[in-house]
Amino acid sequence: MIKEDLKDFLPADVPSEKEALFMDNFIKITNGTGRLMLFAGDQKVEHLNNDFYADGISQEDADPEHLFRIASMAKIGVFATQFGLISRYGRSYKDIPYLVKLNSKTNLVPYDAKDPYSQQWLEVSDIVDFKNRSGLNITGVGYTVYLGGEHEHSMLREASKIVHQAHLEGMLAVIWLYPKGKFVKNEHDPHLIAGATGVACALGADFAKVKVPYDKDGDFVPQLLHEAVKSAGRTGVLCEGGSRVEEDKFLEELYEQIHSGGSRGNGTGRNIHQRSLEDAVKMANAIYAITCEDATVKEALEKLK
């Protein structure tokens, strides 16, 4: 039986025999709150090694297994990364709740030189088969759409099919919605981000991961999220974590995104994994506390001590 306050999160294209599985996945990765703490580990492709080996980054982060150690030891909603990484390390980390990222591209070609296209790597059926054979805790799939370029129609078609196929299997679908290309002047424009979350809802996504909206001075104001949240409807809005910043600043903004802006979670990578294992686990726990345990910023900061 589905709780009355959770029924709106169940898409109509989930078959009756998969409803319990979908809601079980949904409740587990959101801690029953409807909010998702997504630990993003897809940057090995997206940003190559820039996010893992540089001054100011823990040397532990150079090893891909660092991501899995964090995800296995910290409180998270779901760990999002590519299929190949899960295949390489999954036998050693069977209990992590996984979300398989189905497309990725590098950042070597500048967006102003060529409109981006990130093509699907694998089919949802491949992930389901792998899940059944491996016994891993795969709860959903993810896919990035770059709006505003000449290839958006191909990515939208792939995304639509991925969302539907995931729902048919009782899995969640998270869509990264990033307007990029030579026609996009400001990726952090609140009105444009609201357009992106509306597209995510039209695709049927359970969550949409988007850029943080900024005002004309380049500052985040929580109320700027209101348009995007309304446009998303029943699709939950997740703001990206972005480049690493001081812990208190990150946690304060996250709290405001959720409690003043109305977002339903976050997708954070660098602000977690660029730290040592001990500090990364503490930071992940603090983020989870605000996102899924209704902790205050003060309570979350206590977890960093």
C-alpha positions as CSV (number, residue, x, y, z in Angstrom):
1,M,0.0,0.0,0.0
2,I,1.4,3.4,-1.0
3,K,1.2,6.1,1.6
4,E,-1.3,8.9,0.6
5,D,1.4,11.6,0.9
6,L,3.8,9.7,-1.4
7,K,1.4,8.7,-4.2
8,D,2.1,11.8,-6.3
9,F,5.7,10.6,-6.7
10,L,4.6,7.4,-8.5
11,P,4.5,7.9,-12.3
12,A,1.6,6.4,-14.2
13,D,3.9,4.5,-16.6
14,V,5.2,2.3,-13.7
15,P,3.4,-1.1,-14.2
16,S,1.3,-2.3,-11.3
17,E,3.6,-5.2,-10.7
18,K,6.5,-2.8,-10.4
19,E,4.9,-0.1,-8.2
20,A,6.1,-1.6,-4.9
21,L,9.7,-1.8,-6.3
22,F,9.6,1.8,-7.5
23,M,8.3,3.1,-4.3
24,D,10.7,1.0,-2.3
25,N,13.6,2.5,-4.3
26,F,12.1,6.0,-4.0
27,I,11.6,5.8,-0.2
28,K,15.0,4.3,0.4
29,I,17.0,6.9,-1.6
30,T,15.1,9.8,-0.2
31,N,14.8,8.6,3.4
32,G,11.0,8.8,2.9
33,T,11.2,12.6,2.5
34,G,10.9,13.0,-1.2
35,R,14.3,14.7,-1.2
36,L,17.3,13.2,-2.9
37,M,21.0,13.6,-1.8
38,L,22.8,12.5,-5.0
39,F,26.5,11.9,-4.7
40,A,27.8,12.7,-8.2
41,G,30.7,10.6,-9.3
42,D,30.5,11.1,-13.1
43,Q,33.3,13.7,-13.5
44,K,36.0,11.2,-14.4
45,V,34.6,11.6,-18.0
46,E,32.9,15.0,-17.8
47,H,36.0,16.8,-16.4
48,L,38.7,14.2,-17.1
49,N,41.3,14.4,-14.3
50,N,41.0,18.1,-13.5
51,D,38.7,17.3,-10.5
52,F,40.8,14.6,-9.1
53,Y,44.5,15.6,-9.3
54,A,45.6,19.2,-8.6
55,D,46.7,21.4,-5.8
56,G,44.2,21.6,-3.0
57,I,42.7,18.2,-3.8
58,S,43.4,15.3,-1.5
59,Q,45.8,12.8,-3.0
60,E,43.3,10.1,-2.2
61,D,41.0,11.4,-4.9
62,A,43.4,10.3,-7.6
63,D,42.2,6.8,-7.1
64,P,38.7,6.1,-8.5
65,E,38.1,3.7,-5.6
66,H,38.0,6.8,-3.4
67,L,34.5,7.5,-4.7
68,F,33.3,4.1,-3.7
69,R,34.9,4.2,-0.3
70,I,33.0,7.4,0.4
71,A,29.7,6.1,-0.9
72,S,30.0,3.0,1.2
73,M,30.9,4.7,4.4
74,A,28.8,7.9,4.3
75,K,25.1,8.6,4.4
76,I,24.0,9.2,0.8
77,G,20.8,8.9,-1.1
78,V,22.3,7.5,-4.3
79,F,25.8,7.3,-5.9
80,A,25.6,8.3,-9.6
81,T,28.5,7.2,-11.8
82,Q,29.2,5.4,-15.1
83,F,28.5,1.7,-15.7
84,G,32.1,0.8,-16.2
85,L,33.2,2.1,-12.8
86,I,30.4,0.2,-11.2
87,S,31.4,-2.9,-13.1
88,R,35.1,-2.5,-11.9
89,Y,34.3,-1.9,-8.2
90,G,30.8,-3.2,-7.7
91,R,31.8,-6.6,-6.4
92,S,33.7,-4.9,-3.5
93,Y,30.8,-2.4,-2.8
94,K,27.6,-4.3,-3.2
95,D,25.5,-2.3,-0.7
96,I,25.9,1.1,-2.2
97,P,22.7,2.4,-3.8
98,Y,23.7,3.1,-7.4
99,L,22.3,5.3,-10.2
100,V,23.9,4.4,-13.5
101,K,24.8,7.4,-15.7
102,L,23.9,6.4,-19.2
103,N,25.8,9.1,-21.1
104,S,28.8,11.3,-20.7
105,K,31.2,13.5,-22.7
106,T,34.5,15.2,-22.0
107,N,34.9,19.0,-21.9
108,L,37.8,19.0,-24.4
109,V,35.8,20.6,-27.2
110,P,34.7,24.2,-26.1
111,Y,31.0,24.8,-26.2
112,D,31.4,27.9,-28.2
113,A,33.2,25.9,-30.9
114,K,30.7,23.1,-31.3
115,D,27.3,22.4,-29.8
116,P,27.5,19.5,-27.3
117,Y,26.1,16.1,-27.9
118,S,26.4,13.4,-25.2
119,Q,25.1,10.2,-26.8
120,Q,23.7,7.3,-24.8
121,W,26.3,4.6,-24.0
122,L,24.0,1.7,-22.9
123,E,20.4,0.7,-23.0
124,V,18.2,0.5,-19.8
125,S,17.8,-3.2,-20.6
126,D,21.6,-3.7,-20.3
127,I,21.4,-2.1,-16.8
128,V,18.5,-4.3,-15.8
129,D,20.3,-7.4,-17.0
130,F,23.5,-6.4,-15.1
131,K,21.4,-5.6,-12.0
132,N,19.8,-9.0,-12.0
133,R,23.1,-10.9,-12.6
134,S,25.3,-9.0,-10.2
135,G,22.8,-8.5,-7.4
136,L,24.0,-4.9,-7.0
137,N,21.6,-2.3,-5.5
138,I,20.9,-0.3,-8.7
139,T,17.9,2.0,-8.0
140,G,17.9,4.2,-11.1
141,V,19.5,5.7,-14.2
142,G,20.6,9.1,-15.2
143,Y,21.1,11.0,-18.4
144,T,22.3,14.5,-19.4
145,V,20.5,16.7,-21.9
146,Y,22.1,19.8,-23.3
147,L,19.4,22.2,-24.3
148,G,19.8,24.9,-26.9
149,G,22.1,23.2,-29.4
150,E,21.7,21.5,-32.8
151,H,21.7,18.1,-31.1
152,E,19.0,18.7,-28.5
153,H,16.4,16.8,-30.4
154,S,18.5,13.6,-30.4
155,M,19.2,13.9,-26.6
156,L,15.5,14.6,-25.8
157,R,14.4,11.6,-27.7
158,E,17.0,9.4,-25.9
159,A,16.0,10.9,-22.5
160,S,12.3,10.3,-23.1
161,K,12.8,6.7,-23.9
162,I,15.2,6.2,-20.9
163,V,12.8,7.7,-18.4
164,H,9.9,5.5,-19.7
165,Q,12.1,2.3,-19.8
166,A,13.4,3.0,-16.3
167,H,9.8,3.3,-15.0
168,L,8.8,0.1,-16.7
169,E,11.5,-1.6,-14.6
170,G,10.5,0.1,-11.3
171,M,13.6,2.3,-11.4
172,L,14.0,6.1,-11.0
173,A,15.2,8.4,-13.7
174,V,17.3,11.5,-13.0
175,I,17.9,13.9,-15.9
176,W,20.7,16.5,-15.9
177,L,19.3,19.5,-17.8
178,Y,22.0,21.9,-18.8
179,P,21.4,24.6,-21.5
180,K,24.8,24.9,-23.3
181,G,26.0,26.0,-26.7
182,K,26.7,29.1,-28.7
183,F,23.1,30.4,-28.4
184,V,23.1,30.2,-24.6
185,K,24.4,33.4,-23.1
186,N,23.9,32.7,-19.4
187,E,23.7,29.2,-18.0
188,H,22.6,30.5,-14.6
189,D,19.6,32.6,-15.8
190,P,16.7,31.8,-13.5
191,H,14.1,32.0,-16.3
192,L,16.2,29.6,-18.5
193,I,16.7,27.2,-15.7
194,A,12.9,27.2,-15.1
195,G,12.5,26.3,-18.8
196,A,14.9,23.4,-18.2
197,T,13.0,22.0,-15.3
198,G,9.8,22.2,-17.3
199,V,11.4,20.1,-20.0
200,A,12.4,17.6,-17.3
201,C,8.8,17.3,-16.2
202,A,7.7,16.9,-19.8
203,L,10.2,14.0,-20.1
204,G,8.6,12.4,-17.0
205,A,11.8,12.6,-15.0
206,D,11.6,11.9,-11.2
207,F,14.4,14.5,-10.5
208,A,16.1,17.2,-12.6
209,K,19.6,18.2,-11.8
210,V,20.2,21.9,-12.9
211,K,22.5,24.8,-12.5
212,V,22.0,27.2,-9.5
213,P,20.2,30.3,-10.6
214,Y,22.0,33.6,-10.1
215,D,20.9,37.2,-10.1
216,K,22.3,39.9,-12.3
217,D,25.3,40.3,-9.9
218,G,26.1,36.6,-10.0
219,D,24.7,35.9,-6.6
220,F,22.4,33.2,-5.4
221,V,19.1,34.3,-4.0
222,P,16.8,31.5,-2.8
223,Q,13.7,33.0,-4.3
224,L,15.2,32.7,-7.7
225,L,14.4,29.0,-7.5
226,H,10.7,29.5,-7.2
227,E,10.0,29.7,-10.9
228,A,12.1,26.6,-11.6
229,V,10.4,24.6,-8.8
230,K,6.9,25.6,-10.1
231,S,7.9,24.8,-13.6
232,A,9.1,21.3,-12.6
233,G,5.8,20.4,-11.1
234,R,6.1,16.9,-9.6
235,T,9.6,16.5,-10.8
236,G,12.1,17.2,-8.0
237,V,14.6,20.0,-8.6
238,L,18.3,19.2,-7.6
239,C,20.8,22.0,-7.7
240,E,24.4,21.0,-8.7
241,G,27.1,21.3,-6.1
242,G,29.6,23.1,-8.3
243,S,33.2,23.8,-7.5
244,R,34.5,23.3,-4.1
245,V,33.8,26.0,-1.5
246,E,34.1,26.4,2.3
247,E,31.9,23.9,4.1
248,D,29.8,26.5,6.0
249,K,29.0,28.5,2.8
250,F,28.0,25.3,1.0
251,L,25.8,24.0,3.7
252,E,24.1,27.4,4.3
253,E,23.3,27.7,0.6
254,L,22.0,24.1,0.4
255,Y,19.7,24.8,3.4
256,E,18.4,27.9,1.7
257,Q,17.9,26.1,-1.6
258,I,15.6,23.6,0.1
259,H,13.8,25.6,2.7
260,S,13.5,29.0,1.0
261,G,13.9,28.0,-2.7
262,G,11.8,24.8,-2.6
263,S,14.3,22.5,-4.2
264,R,14.1,18.8,-3.4
265,G,17.7,17.9,-2.9
266,N,21.2,18.3,-4.4
267,G,23.7,16.7,-6.7
268,T,27.1,17.1,-5.2
269,G,30.5,15.7,-6.3
270,R,33.6,17.9,-5.9
271,N,32.5,19.4,-2.6
272,I,32.6,15.8,-1.2
273,H,35.2,13.7,-3.0
274,Q,38.0,16.3,-3.3
275,R,38.6,15.9,0.5
276,S,40.3,13.1,2.4
277,L,38.2,10.0,3.0
278,E,37.5,11.0,6.6
279,D,36.6,14.6,5.7
280,A,34.6,13.5,2.7
281,V,32.5,11.2,4.7
282,K,31.8,13.9,7.3
283,M,30.8,16.4,4.5
284,A,28.5,13.8,2.9
285,N,26.9,13.1,6.2
286,A,26.3,16.9,6.8
287,I,24.8,17.3,3.3
288,Y,22.5,14.3,3.9
289,A,21.5,15.6,7.3
290,I,20.2,18.9,5.7
291,T,18.7,17.2,2.7
292,C,17.0,14.1,4.2
293,E,17.0,14.5,7.9
294,D,15.7,18.1,8.3
295,A,18.8,19.2,10.1
296,T,19.7,22.8,10.6
297,V,22.9,24.3,9.3
298,K,24.3,24.3,12.9
299,E,23.4,20.6,13.4
300,A,25.0,19.8,10.0
301,L,28.2,21.6,10.9
302,E,28.5,19.6,14.1
303,K,29.0,16.5,11.9
304,L,32.2,18.0,10.5
305,K,33.9,18.1,13.9
